[in-house]
Amino acid sequence: MKIPTRPAFAVLFAMAAATAQENRFYFGVKSGLLLTGNRESAFRAGRGATFDSRLGQNRFSIGPSAEVALPGRLRLESGFLYRRFWRSETVSTGPAFWQTELIRGSRWEVPLVLSRGWGARRVRPFLGAGGVWSHVPSPETIVTIYNELGPPSFSPAVIRTRRASDNTGGVIVTGGLRLRGPARLRLTPEIRFTRWTSGQWLASRNHVDLFLGIGF
């Protein structure tokens, strides 16, 4: 599986190099829970066939994150988020012939968010906005063809292949709290809204996620 490391690593390296002397660089991990719908289904009939399609996304995402403290209580955040998805479609032309297609893949999301905090205590609210780039490496596709009108010793034909990779983007609006703990420990619960420019491999173009970040 090809992982889109270059864009994010370039951002993270630039953030680290710019702030290494000031000790204002934080690295950690972030996990999220999708609060909006993660399932989509459709059924239609026409021209002597029926089509039943379903799509599902894993509600959980996880990945490394990095953050730079900037002047004016601003912060710049980037990282990776990983999430799985699947899609199935069944086409039937009668009781003796039908075909199923199962697609399984993963999404790599690279956000870049600028946020501003308020307050000087250990609990600091913040608001932010930015963009996100998403890459779907070539998803695995399994096509199974059933034909009971074929020769004796019937068995389904199975074809394995891969779909083309896909890229899309979106805009982010977020808000939450920064909790300062001992030894530079940072906890960051937040609510994030993402509007995707394309609905490919998504149950909805509008995502609301609850995130928890842990950084040092």
TAWOVEN-V737088 format. One line per field, one symbol per residue. phi: phi as a letter, one per 40 degrees, with the letter a starting at -180 (. if undefined). burial: # if it has 9 or more other ideal C-beta (glycine too) atoms within 8 Angstrom, else .. Layout:
# TAWOVEN-V737088
phi: ???
burial: ???
This chain:
# TAWOVEN-V737088
phi: .cbcccccccccccccccbccbfbbbbabbbbbccccbbaaababifgbbbbbabbbcccbaicaaabcbcggcabbaibbbacaaababbbbicbaabbbbbbabbbbbcbbbbbbbgbccbbcabaaibabbbbcdccbbbbbbaccccdfdaccbbbabcccabaaabbbaaibbbcbcfgcbbbcabbbbbccbccgbcacbbbbbbbbbbb
burial: ...#..##..##..##..#.....##########...###........##########.##########....###################....#######.#############.....####.####################...............#.##.#####.######.....############....################
